[in-house]
């Protein structure tokens, strides 16, 4: 997945986001993406897009 927001997350955070998505906790995944990204927080809609793309890749 090529996305500047996803790429900026630490590997441990990416794993946590994947775990949240797999367990059906998508809102928590979006929250983590927004809070864990270094620098300014991404817009909510951008974080939702990242989560949706990742969920599609994971087949969830």
PDB file of N, H, CA, C and O in Angstrom:
ATOM      1  N   UNK A   1       0.860  -1.174   0.000  1.00  0.00           N
ATOM      2  CA  UNK A   1       0.000   0.000   0.000  1.00  0.00           C
ATOM      3  C   UNK A   1       0.898   1.225   0.000  1.00  0.00           C
ATOM      4  O   UNK A   1       1.763   1.374   0.863  1.00  0.00           O
ATOM      5  N   UNK A   2       0.687   2.093  -0.967  1.00  0.00           N
ATOM      6  H   UNK A   2      -0.016   1.972  -1.668  1.00  0.00           H
ATOM      7  CA  UNK A   2       1.443   3.335  -1.022  1.00  0.00           C
ATOM      8  C   UNK A   2       0.552   4.486  -0.583  1.00  0.00           C
ATOM      9  O   UNK A   2      -0.404   4.857  -1.264  1.00  0.00           O
ATOM     10  N   UNK A   3       0.894   5.037   0.572  1.00  0.00           N
ATOM     11  H   UNK A   3       1.671   4.736   1.125  1.00  0.00           H
ATOM     12  CA  UNK A   3       0.137   6.145   1.125  1.00  0.00           C
ATOM     13  C   UNK A   3       1.056   6.857   2.096  1.00  0.00           C
ATOM     14  O   UNK A   3       1.655   6.220   2.963  1.00  0.00           O
ATOM     15  N   UNK A   4       1.173   8.168   1.964  1.00  0.00           N
ATOM     16  H   UNK A   4       0.685   8.685   1.260  1.00  0.00           H
ATOM     17  CA  UNK A   4       2.116   8.908   2.809  1.00  0.00           C
ATOM     18  C   UNK A   4       1.740   8.836   4.286  1.00  0.00           C
ATOM     19  O   UNK A   4       2.621   8.845   5.146  1.00  0.00           O
ATOM     20  N   UNK A   5       0.461   8.765   4.589  1.00  0.00           N
ATOM     21  H   UNK A   5      -0.254   8.757   3.891  1.00  0.00           H
ATOM     22  CA  UNK A   5       0.040   8.659   5.988  1.00  0.00           C
ATOM     23  C   UNK A   5       0.448   7.293   6.531  1.00  0.00           C
ATOM     24  O   UNK A   5       1.033   7.202   7.610  1.00  0.00           O
ATOM     25  N   UNK A   6       0.142   6.235   5.788  1.00  0.00           N
ATOM     26  H   UNK A   6      -0.333   6.309   4.912  1.00  0.00           H
ATOM     27  CA  UNK A   6       0.497   4.875   6.207  1.00  0.00           C
ATOM     28  C   UNK A   6       2.013   4.732   6.319  1.00  0.00           C
ATOM     29  O   UNK A   6       2.517   4.146   7.276  1.00  0.00           O
ATOM     30  N   UNK A   7       2.732   5.268   5.342  1.00  0.00           N
ATOM     31  H   UNK A   7       2.322   5.745   4.564  1.00  0.00           H
ATOM     32  CA  UNK A   7       4.197   5.160   5.332  1.00  0.00           C
ATOM     33  C   UNK A   7       4.841   5.859   6.523  1.00  0.00           C
ATOM     34  O   UNK A   7       5.916   5.453   6.963  1.00  0.00           O
ATOM     35  N   UNK A   8       4.207   6.895   7.050  1.00  0.00           N
ATOM     36  H   UNK A   8       3.333   7.225   6.692  1.00  0.00           H
ATOM     37  CA  UNK A   8       4.766   7.645   8.173  1.00  0.00           C
ATOM     38  C   UNK A   8       4.582   6.939   9.516  1.00  0.00           C
ATOM     39  O   UNK A   8       5.240   7.290  10.495  1.00  0.00           O
ATOM     40  N   UNK A   9       3.693   5.947   9.567  1.00  0.00           N
ATOM     41  H   UNK A   9       3.159   5.661   8.772  1.00  0.00           H
ATOM     42  CA  UNK A   9       3.450   5.237  10.829  1.00  0.00           C
ATOM     43  C   UNK A   9       4.577   4.261  11.128  1.00  0.00           C
ATOM     44  O   UNK A   9       5.142   3.649  10.222  1.00  0.00           O
ATOM     45  N   UNK A  10       4.891   4.125  12.396  1.00  0.00           N
ATOM     46  H   UNK A  10       4.431   4.622  13.132  1.00  0.00           H
ATOM     47  CA  UNK A  10       5.888   3.146  12.815  1.00  0.00           C
ATOM     48  C   UNK A  10       5.370   1.735  12.563  1.00  0.00           C
ATOM     49  O   UNK A  10       4.161   1.509  12.599  1.00  0.00           O
ATOM     50  N   UNK A  11       6.261   0.787  12.309  1.00  0.00           N
ATOM     51  H   UNK A  11       7.243   0.971  12.280  1.00  0.00           H
ATOM     52  CA  UNK A  11       5.826  -0.595  12.065  1.00  0.00           C
ATOM     53  C   UNK A  11       4.944  -1.161  13.178  1.00  0.00           C
ATOM     54  O   UNK A  11       3.988  -1.882  12.894  1.00  0.00           O
ATOM     55  N   UNK A  12       5.243  -0.853  14.415  1.00  0.00           N
ATOM     56  H   UNK A  12       6.020  -0.267  14.645  1.00  0.00           H
ATOM     57  CA  UNK A  12       4.436  -1.366  15.530  1.00  0.00           C
ATOM     58  C   UNK A  12       3.023  -0.797  15.483  1.00  0.00           C
ATOM     59  O   UNK A  12       2.066  -1.480  15.846  1.00  0.00           O
ATOM     60  N   UNK A  13       2.889   0.437  15.042  1.00  0.00           N
ATOM     61  H   UNK A  13       3.666   0.992  14.746  1.00  0.00           H
ATOM     62  CA  UNK A  13       1.568   1.064  14.918  1.00  0.00           C
ATOM     63  C   UNK A  13       0.808   0.434  13.756  1.00  0.00           C
ATOM     64  O   UNK A  13      -0.395   0.193  13.857  1.00  0.00           O
ATOM     65  N   UNK A  14       1.501   0.169  12.661  1.00  0.00           N
ATOM     66  H   UNK A  14       2.478   0.364  12.579  1.00  0.00           H
ATOM     67  CA  UNK A  14       0.855  -0.497  11.522  1.00  0.00           C
ATOM     68  C   UNK A  14       0.300  -1.856  11.937  1.00  0.00           C
ATOM     69  O   UNK A  14      -0.817  -2.218  11.565  1.00  0.00           O
ATOM     70  N   UNK A  15       1.072  -2.593  12.698  1.00  0.00           N
ATOM     71  H   UNK A  15       1.979  -2.299  13.000  1.00  0.00           H
ATOM     72  CA  UNK A  15       0.611  -3.899  13.180  1.00  0.00           C
ATOM     73  C   UNK A  15      -0.629  -3.748  14.055  1.00  0.00           C
ATOM     74  O   UNK A  15      -1.576  -4.526  13.944  1.00  0.00           O
ATOM     75  N   UNK A  16      -0.614  -2.740  14.925  1.00  0.00           N
ATOM     76  H   UNK A  16       0.156  -2.108  15.015  1.00  0.00           H
ATOM     77  CA  UNK A  16      -1.760  -2.510  15.808  1.00  0.00           C
ATOM     78  C   UNK A  16      -2.995  -2.128  14.997  1.00  0.00           C
ATOM     79  O   UNK A  16      -4.101  -2.572  15.305  1.00  0.00           O
ATOM     80  N   UNK A  17      -2.815  -1.309  13.965  1.00  0.00           N
ATOM     81  H   UNK A  17      -1.917  -0.948  13.715  1.00  0.00           H
ATOM     82  CA  UNK A  17      -3.931  -0.927  13.099  1.00  0.00           C
ATOM     83  C   UNK A  17      -4.486  -2.167  12.404  1.00  0.00           C
ATOM     84  O   UNK A  17      -5.701  -2.356  12.341  1.00  0.00           O
ATOM     85  N   UNK A  18      -3.601  -3.006  11.885  1.00  0.00           N
ATOM     86  H   UNK A  18      -2.614  -2.852  11.935  1.00  0.00           H
ATOM     87  CA  UNK A  18      -4.046  -4.244  11.230  1.00  0.00           C
ATOM     88  C   UNK A  18      -4.837  -5.123  12.198  1.00  0.00           C
ATOM     89  O   UNK A  18      -5.875  -5.676  11.835  1.00  0.00           O
ATOM     90  N   UNK A  19      -4.346  -5.248  13.421  1.00  0.00           N
ATOM     91  H   UNK A  19      -3.503  -4.798  13.716  1.00  0.00           H
ATOM     92  CA  UNK A  19      -5.043  -6.059  14.427  1.00  0.00           C
ATOM     93  C   UNK A  19      -6.432  -5.499  14.720  1.00  0.00           C
ATOM     94  O   UNK A  19      -7.396  -6.253  14.848  1.00  0.00           O
ATOM     95  N   UNK A  20      -6.530  -4.180  14.824  1.00  0.00           N
ATOM     96  H   UNK A  20      -5.747  -3.568  14.720  1.00  0.00           H
ATOM     97  CA  UNK A  20      -7.827  -3.553  15.076  1.00  0.00           C
ATOM     98  C   UNK A  20      -8.792  -3.793  13.920  1.00  0.00           C
ATOM     99  O   UNK A  20      -9.968  -4.087  14.134  1.00  0.00           O
ATOM    100  N   UNK A  21      -8.294  -3.667  12.708  1.00  0.00           N
ATOM    101  H   UNK A  21      -7.338  -3.428  12.535  1.00  0.00           H
ATOM    102  CA  UNK A  21      -9.137  -3.886  11.534  1.00  0.00           C
ATOM    103  C   UNK A  21      -9.619  -5.338  11.500  1.00  0.00           C
ATOM    104  O   UNK A  21     -10.798  -5.604  11.267  1.00  0.00           O
ATOM    105  N   UNK A  22      -8.703  -6.264  11.733  1.00  0.00           N
ATOM    106  H   UNK A  22      -7.745  -6.048  11.922  1.00  0.00           H
ATOM    107  CA  UNK A  22      -9.067  -7.684  11.705  1.00  0.00           C
ATOM    108  C   UNK A  22     -10.102  -8.030  12.769  1.00  0.00           C
ATOM    109  O   UNK A  22     -10.924  -8.925  12.568  1.00  0.00           O
ATOM    110  N   UNK A  23     -10.068  -7.330  13.892  1.00  0.00           N
ATOM    111  H   UNK A  23      -9.401  -6.603  14.055  1.00  0.00           H
ATOM    112  CA  UNK A  23     -11.020  -7.615  14.974  1.00  0.00           C
ATOM    113  C   UNK A  23     -12.312  -6.800  14.839  1.00  0.00           C
ATOM    114  O   UNK A  23     -13.162  -6.830  15.729  1.00  0.00           O
ATOM    115  N   UNK A  24     -12.457  -6.073  13.722  1.00  0.00           N
ATOM    116  H   UNK A  24     -11.767  -6.049  12.999  1.00  0.00           H
ATOM    117  CA  UNK A  24     -13.685  -5.320  13.481  1.00  0.00           C
ATOM    118  C   UNK A  24     -13.760  -3.985  14.187  1.00  0.00           C
ATOM    119  O   UNK A  24     -14.829  -3.378  14.252  1.00  0.00           O
ATOM    120  N   UNK A  25     -12.654  -3.525  14.712  1.00  0.00           N
ATOM    121  H   UNK A  25     -11.786  -4.019  14.659  1.00  0.00           H
ATOM    122  CA  UNK A  25     -12.645  -2.261  15.451  1.00  0.00           C
ATOM    123  C   UNK A  25     -12.099  -1.140  14.567  1.00  0.00           C
ATOM    124  O   UNK A  25     -11.066  -0.537  14.859  1.00  0.00           O
ATOM    125  N   UNK A  26     -12.808  -0.886  13.503  1.00  0.00           N
ATOM    126  H   UNK A  26     -13.648  -1.376  13.265  1.00  0.00           H
ATOM    127  CA  UNK A  26     -12.337   0.064  12.492  1.00  0.00           C
ATOM    128  C   UNK A  26     -12.267   1.499  12.998  1.00  0.00           C
ATOM    129  O   UNK A  26     -11.350   2.235  12.634  1.00  0.00           O
ATOM    130  N   UNK A  27     -13.208   1.903  13.821  1.00  0.00           N
ATOM    131  H   UNK A  27     -13.953   1.305  14.117  1.00  0.00           H
ATOM    132  CA  UNK A  27     -13.147   3.270  14.367  1.00  0.00           C
ATOM    133  C   UNK A  27     -11.910   3.459  15.232  1.00  0.00           C
ATOM    134  O   UNK A  27     -11.282   4.517  15.201  1.00  0.00           O
ATOM    135  N   UNK A  28     -11.561   2.437  16.001  1.00  0.00           N
ATOM    136  H   UNK A  28     -12.072   1.577  16.026  1.00  0.00           H
ATOM    137  CA  UNK A  28     -10.355   2.511  16.815  1.00  0.00           C
ATOM    138  C   UNK A  28      -9.117   2.577  15.922  1.00  0.00           C
ATOM    139  O   UNK A  28      -8.146   3.259  16.250  1.00  0.00           O
ATOM    140  N   UNK A  29      -9.154   1.875  14.807  1.00  0.00           N
ATOM    141  H   UNK A  29      -9.943   1.321  14.541  1.00  0.00           H
ATOM    142  CA  UNK A  29      -8.039   1.916  13.863  1.00  0.00           C
ATOM    143  C   UNK A  29      -7.860   3.325  13.296  1.00  0.00           C
ATOM    144  O   UNK A  29      -6.737   3.817  13.182  1.00  0.00           O
ATOM    145  N   UNK A  30      -8.963   3.963  12.946  1.00  0.00           N
ATOM    146  H   UNK A  30      -9.875   3.563  13.039  1.00  0.00           H
ATOM    147  CA  UNK A  30      -8.904   5.332  12.424  1.00  0.00           C
ATOM    148  C   UNK A  30      -8.337   6.262  13.488  1.00  0.00           C
ATOM    149  O   UNK A  30      -7.493   7.107  13.191  1.00  0.00           O
ATOM    150  N   UNK A  31      -8.790   6.113  14.702  1.00  0.00           N
ATOM    151  H   UNK A  31      -9.476   5.427  14.944  1.00  0.00           H
ATOM    152  CA  UNK A  31      -8.304   6.949  15.802  1.00  0.00           C
ATOM    153  C   UNK A  31      -6.805   6.770  15.994  1.00  0.00           C
ATOM    154  O   UNK A  31      -6.079   7.748  16.176  1.00  0.00           O
ATOM    155  N   UNK A  32      -6.343   5.535  15.955  1.00  0.00           N
ATOM    156  H   UNK A  32      -6.932   4.741  15.808  1.00  0.00           H
ATOM    157  CA  UNK A  32      -4.917   5.266  16.117  1.00  0.00           C
ATOM    158  C   UNK A  32      -4.118   5.870  14.972  1.00  0.00           C
ATOM    159  O   UNK A  32      -3.058   6.453  15.200  1.00  0.00           O
ATOM    160  N   UNK A  33      -4.606   5.741  13.752  1.00  0.00           N
ATOM    161  H   UNK A  33      -5.467   5.267  13.567  1.00  0.00           H
ATOM    162  CA  UNK A  33      -3.913   6.336  12.605  1.00  0.00           C
ATOM    163  C   UNK A  33      -3.755   7.833  12.799  1.00  0.00           C
ATOM    164  O   UNK A  33      -2.686   8.382  12.533  1.00  0.00           O
ATOM    165  N   UNK A  34      -4.801   8.497  13.258  1.00  0.00           N
ATOM    166  H   UNK A  34      -5.669   8.050  13.475  1.00  0.00           H
ATOM    167  CA  UNK A  34      -4.743   9.948  13.438  1.00  0.00           C
ATOM    168  C   UNK A  34      -3.816  10.352  14.581  1.00  0.00           C
ATOM    169  O   UNK A  34      -3.082  11.334  14.474  1.00  0.00           O
ATOM    170  N   UNK A  35      -3.853   9.591  15.677  1.00  0.00           N
ATOM    171  H   UNK A  35      -4.450   8.793  15.764  1.00  0.00           H
ATOM    172  CA  UNK A  35      -3.085   9.979  16.860  1.00  0.00           C
ATOM    173  C   UNK A  35      -1.618   9.593  16.770  1.00  0.00           C
ATOM    174  O   UNK A  35      -0.768  10.268  17.351  1.00  0.00           O
ATOM    175  N   UNK A  36      -1.307   8.529  16.057  1.00  0.00           N
ATOM    176  H   UNK A  36      -1.997   7.981  15.585  1.00  0.00           H
ATOM    177  CA  UNK A  36       0.065   8.009  16.058  1.00  0.00           C
ATOM    178  C   UNK A  36       0.928   8.592  14.948  1.00  0.00           C
ATOM    179  O   UNK A  36       2.149   8.442  14.981  1.00  0.00           O
ATOM    180  N   UNK A  37       0.337   9.237  13.989  1.00  0.00           N
ATOM    181  H   UNK A  37      -0.655   9.359  13.962  1.00  0.00           H
ATOM    182  CA  UNK A  37       1.128   9.781  12.890  1.00  0.00           C
ATOM    183  C   UNK A  37       1.954  10.957  13.394  1.00  0.00           C
ATOM    184  O   UNK A  37       1.429  11.863  14.041  1.00  0.00           O
ATOM    185  N   UNK A  38       3.258  10.938  13.091  1.00  0.00           N
ATOM    186  H   UNK A  38       3.685  10.203  12.564  1.00  0.00           H
ATOM    187  CA  UNK A  38       4.088  12.083  13.494  1.00  0.00           C
ATOM    188  C   UNK A  38       3.681  13.332  12.709  1.00  0.00           C
ATOM    189  O   UNK A  38       3.205  13.245  11.577  1.00  0.00           O
ATOM    190  N   UNK A  39       3.878  14.472  13.324  1.00  0.00           N
ATOM    191  H   UNK A  39       4.265  14.543  14.244  1.00  0.00           H
ATOM    192  CA  UNK A  39       3.521  15.722  12.665  1.00  0.00           C
ATOM    193  C   UNK A  39       2.057  16.038  12.840  1.00  0.00           C
ATOM    194  O   UNK A  39       1.409  15.538  13.760  1.00  0.00           O
ATOM    195  N   UNK A  40       1.535  16.867  11.957  1.00  0.00           N
ATOM    196  H   UNK A  40       2.061  17.273  11.210  1.00  0.00           H
ATOM    197  CA  UNK A  40       0.116  17.241  12.071  1.00  0.00           C
ATOM    198  C   UNK A  40      -0.796  16.036  11.832  1.00  0.00           C
ATOM    199  O   UNK A  40      -0.501  15.160  11.018  1.00  0.00           O
ATOM    200  N   UNK A  41      -1.892  16.019  12.553  1.00  0.00           N
ATOM    201  H   UNK A  41      -2.131  16.730  13.214  1.00  0.00           H
ATOM    202  CA  UNK A  41      -2.855  14.925  12.399  1.00  0.00           C
ATOM    203  C   UNK A  41      -3.484  14.964  11.013  1.00  0.00           C
ATOM    204  O   UNK A  41      -3.818  16.034  10.506  1.00  0.00           O
ATOM    205  N   UNK A  42      -3.642  13.802  10.408  1.00  0.00           N
ATOM    206  H   UNK A  42      -3.370  12.933  10.820  1.00  0.00           H
ATOM    207  CA  UNK A  42      -4.356  13.785   9.132  1.00  0.00           C
ATOM    208  C   UNK A  42      -5.835  14.078   9.353  1.00  0.00           C
ATOM    209  O   UNK A  42      -6.366  13.858  10.442  1.00  0.00           O
ATOM    210  N   UNK A  43      -6.481  14.568   8.327  1.00  0.00           N
ATOM    211  H   UNK A  43      -6.050  14.747   7.443  1.00  0.00           H
ATOM    212  CA  UNK A  43      -7.920  14.806   8.414  1.00  0.00           C
ATOM    213  C   UNK A  43      -8.622  13.481   8.646  1.00  0.00           C
ATOM    214  O   UNK A  43      -8.120  12.425   8.262  1.00  0.00           O
ATOM    215  N   UNK A  44      -9.774  13.543   9.268  1.00  0.00           N
ATOM    216  H   UNK A  44     -10.182  14.401   9.580  1.00  0.00           H
ATOM    217  CA  UNK A  44     -10.546  12.345   9.559  1.00  0.00           C
ATOM    218  C   UNK A  44     -10.822  11.560   8.279  1.00  0.00           C
ATOM    219  O   UNK A  44     -10.656  10.341   8.241  1.00  0.00           O
ATOM    220  N   UNK A  45     -11.240  12.259   7.243  1.00  0.00           N
ATOM    221  H   UNK A  45     -11.376  13.249   7.274  1.00  0.00           H
ATOM    222  CA  UNK A  45     -11.565  11.574   5.987  1.00  0.00           C
ATOM    223  C   UNK A  45     -10.343  10.871   5.404  1.00  0.00           C
ATOM    224  O   UNK A  45     -10.472   9.793   4.824  1.00  0.00           O
ATOM    225  N   UNK A  46      -9.167  11.463   5.550  1.00  0.00           N
ATOM    226  H   UNK A  46      -9.063  12.339   6.021  1.00  0.00           H
ATOM    227  CA  UNK A  46      -7.945  10.831   5.053  1.00  0.00           C
ATOM    228  C   UNK A  46      -7.608   9.582   5.853  1.00  0.00           C
ATOM    229  O   UNK A  46      -7.195   8.570   5.286  1.00  0.00           O
ATOM    230  N   UNK A  47      -7.783   9.650   7.167  1.00  0.00           N
ATOM    231  H   UNK A  47      -8.118  10.471   7.627  1.00  0.00           H
ATOM    232  CA  UNK A  47      -7.524   8.482   8.011  1.00  0.00           C
ATOM    233  C   UNK A  47      -8.508   7.360   7.706  1.00  0.00           C
ATOM    234  O   UNK A  47      -8.135   6.187   7.727  1.00  0.00           O
ATOM    235  N   UNK A  48      -9.760   7.709   7.424  1.00  0.00           N
ATOM    236  H   UNK A  48     -10.063   8.662   7.408  1.00  0.00           H
ATOM    237  CA  UNK A  48     -10.756   6.705   7.054  1.00  0.00           C
ATOM    238  C   UNK A  48     -10.367   6.055   5.731  1.00  0.00           C
ATOM    239  O   UNK A  48     -10.506   4.843   5.567  1.00  0.00           O
ATOM    240  N   UNK A  49      -9.883   6.854   4.793  1.00  0.00           N
ATOM    241  H   UNK A  49      -9.770   7.839   4.926  1.00  0.00           H
ATOM    242  CA  UNK A  49      -9.442   6.308   3.502  1.00  0.00           C
ATOM    243  C   UNK A  49      -8.291   5.320   3.687  1.00  0.00           C
ATOM    244  O   UNK A  49      -8.275   4.259   3.064  1.00  0.00           O
ATOM    245  N   UNK A  50      -7.329   5.670   4.545  1.00  0.00           N
ATOM    246  H   UNK A  50      -7.343   6.532   5.052  1.00  0.00           H
ATOM    247  CA  UNK A  50      -6.203   4.780   4.822  1.00  0.00           C
ATOM    248  C   UNK A  50      -6.709   3.475   5.413  1.00  0.00           C
ATOM    249  O   UNK A  50      -6.304   2.394   4.984  1.00  0.00           O
ATOM    250  N   UNK A  51      -7.590   3.574   6.392  1.00  0.00           N
ATOM    251  H   UNK A  51      -7.918   4.451   6.741  1.00  0.00           H
ATOM    252  CA  UNK A  51      -8.125   2.379   7.041  1.00  0.00           C
ATOM    253  C   UNK A  51      -8.880   1.519   6.026  1.00  0.00           C
ATOM    254  O   UNK A  51      -8.743   0.296   6.032  1.00  0.00           O
ATOM    255  N   UNK A  52      -9.669   2.141   5.164  1.00  0.00           N
ATOM    256  H   UNK A  52      -9.781   3.135   5.160  1.00  0.00           H
ATOM    257  CA  UNK A  52     -10.438   1.400   4.166  1.00  0.00           C
ATOM    258  C   UNK A  52      -9.529   0.686   3.170  1.00  0.00           C
ATOM    259  O   UNK A  52      -9.770  -0.468   2.814  1.00  0.00           O
ATOM    260  N   UNK A  53      -8.490   1.375   2.729  1.00  0.00           N
ATOM    261  H   UNK A  53      -8.293   2.312   3.018  1.00  0.00           H
ATOM    262  CA  UNK A  53      -7.527   0.757   1.813  1.00  0.00           C
ATOM    263  C   UNK A  53      -6.845  -0.435   2.471  1.00  0.00           C
ATOM    264  O   UNK A  53      -6.670  -1.487   1.856  1.00  0.00           O
ATOM    265  N   UNK A  54      -6.468  -0.251   3.722  1.00  0.00           N
ATOM    266  H   UNK A  54      -6.610   0.604   4.221  1.00  0.00           H
ATOM    267  CA  UNK A  54      -5.788  -1.334   4.439  1.00  0.00           C
ATOM    268  C   UNK A  54      -6.732  -2.510   4.663  1.00  0.00           C
ATOM    269  O   UNK A  54      -6.328  -3.663   4.517  1.00  0.00           O
ATOM    270  N   UNK A  55      -7.971  -2.235   5.013  1.00  0.00           N
ATOM    271  H   UNK A  55      -8.300  -1.298   5.132  1.00  0.00           H
ATOM    272  CA  UNK A  55      -8.955  -3.297   5.220  1.00  0.00           C
ATOM    273  C   UNK A  55      -9.147  -4.094   3.926  1.00  0.00           C
ATOM    274  O   UNK A  55      -9.269  -5.319   3.963  1.00  0.00           O
ATOM    275  N   UNK A  56      -9.173  -3.406   2.793  1.00  0.00           N
ATOM    276  H   UNK A  56      -9.074  -2.411   2.764  1.00  0.00           H
ATOM    277  CA  UNK A  56      -9.316  -4.091   1.516  1.00  0.00           C
ATOM    278  C   UNK A  56      -8.115  -4.992   1.252  1.00  0.00           C
ATOM    279  O   UNK A  56      -8.270  -6.112   0.765  1.00  0.00           O
ATOM    280  N   UNK A  57      -6.921  -4.504   1.572  1.00  0.00           N
ATOM    281  H   UNK A  57      -6.795  -3.594   1.967  1.00  0.00           H
ATOM    282  CA  UNK A  57      -5.715  -5.316   1.381  1.00  0.00           C
ATOM    283  C   UNK A  57      -5.724  -6.551   2.279  1.00  0.00           C
ATOM    284  O   UNK A  57      -5.250  -7.618   1.890  1.00  0.00           O
ATOM    285  N   UNK A  58      -6.267  -6.393   3.479  1.00  0.00           N
ATOM    286  H   UNK A  58      -6.652  -5.526   3.796  1.00  0.00           H
ATOM    287  CA  UNK A  58      -6.309  -7.503   4.427  1.00  0.00           C
ATOM    288  C   UNK A  58      -7.477  -8.437   4.139  1.00  0.00           C
ATOM    289  O   UNK A  58      -7.552  -9.527   4.706  1.00  0.00           O
ATOM    290  N   UNK A  59      -8.385  -8.023   3.265  1.00  0.00           N
ATOM    291  H   UNK A  59      -8.324  -7.138   2.804  1.00  0.00           H
ATOM    292  CA  UNK A  59      -9.549  -8.840   2.945  1.00  0.00           C
ATOM    293  C   UNK A  59     -10.596  -8.835   4.046  1.00  0.00           C
ATOM    294  O   UNK A  59     -11.328  -9.807   4.232  1.00  0.00           O
ATOM    295  N   UNK A  60     -10.655  -7.733   4.768  1.00  0.00           N
ATOM    296  H   UNK A  60     -10.060  -6.943   4.616  1.00  0.00           H
ATOM    297  CA  UNK A  60     -11.617  -7.621   5.877  1.00  0.00           C
ATOM    298  C   UNK A  60     -12.798  -6.748   5.493  1.00  0.00           C
ATOM    299  O   UNK A  60     -13.704  -6.544   6.302  1.00  0.00           O
TER     300      UNK A  60
END
